[in-house]
Amino acid sequence: MRPPLLLAAHGTRDQAGVAAFAALAKRVAALAAPTRVAGGFIELSPPPLRDAVATLAGTDLHLVAVPLMLVAASHAKGDIPAALARERTRHPGLRWTYARPLGPHPALLNLLAARISAVAQGPAPAVLVVGRGTSDPDANAEVAKTARLLWEGRSYPFAETAFVSLTQPSVAEGLERCRLLGARQIVVARYFLFPGVLPDRVASQASDFAAAHPGLDVRCTDVLGDCDEIAALVYERYHEALAGDIRMNCDMCVYRVAMPAFEHRVGEPQHPHDHPHDHAHAHAHG
């Protein structure tokens, strides 16, 4: 029997996002059967990650943890590993193999292209790929890389990048750049796995920009969501981890490379904030 598969996600206050996560977990479990699958969140919403670990560790102290993250930012690099490390106090002997985040990946590019096609009308639109945004420059660069790879070989006149939090360019700044480059139809591709507060904010900000520019056709895609393609990608990451073929990109990691303005973070100890539902804790994002 292969070790159980643990799905580790961030969490959201949006019930549609929680439901989409549960549906994806069920889809992955059907794909991976008879491998046991459970999933949980590190904050904001149940089920907590500790419950998922307890479900799986009852019969097997070796897990494969797949972070349901599109890029390797602080949640994937620090918070989820820290949460798993704390579980050793509840389950002595617990060990895990940690998979890499989901993106970038051809399956995600194809899904983004499909979401764009679903809302675009007429000639190929300009595309603005909007990610969550993070204080980790390497993770932000992965979103920019995704936008570039999405553009390559497709008929979009161009593809730009923006973020909804923590870094620039903002959604409005990204849309303005597209407008100045001559776009008349822009599709905002929301690069998120599940519904939530931040994807809704992207749609709201895009709508506000469109209202202020009546001659501009601005449309938003759906999020990537619960689907067979994401389930297959999760299962691929699981098998990579089992085979030891994780291929994590560390060439530009802010903790390993002296990036301009981030030199002080090279070798910096990880101090993840306390996510598990062991204590009352909440964040404003989600």
Helices and strands as residue ranges (DSSP letters): E 5-9, H 15-32, E 37-41, H 49-57, E 62-67, H 74-74, I 75-79, H 80-86, G 87-89, E 95-98, H 106-119, E 126-131, H 137-151, E 159-163, H 171-180, E 185-190, H 197-212, E 217-220, H 228-243, G 263-265
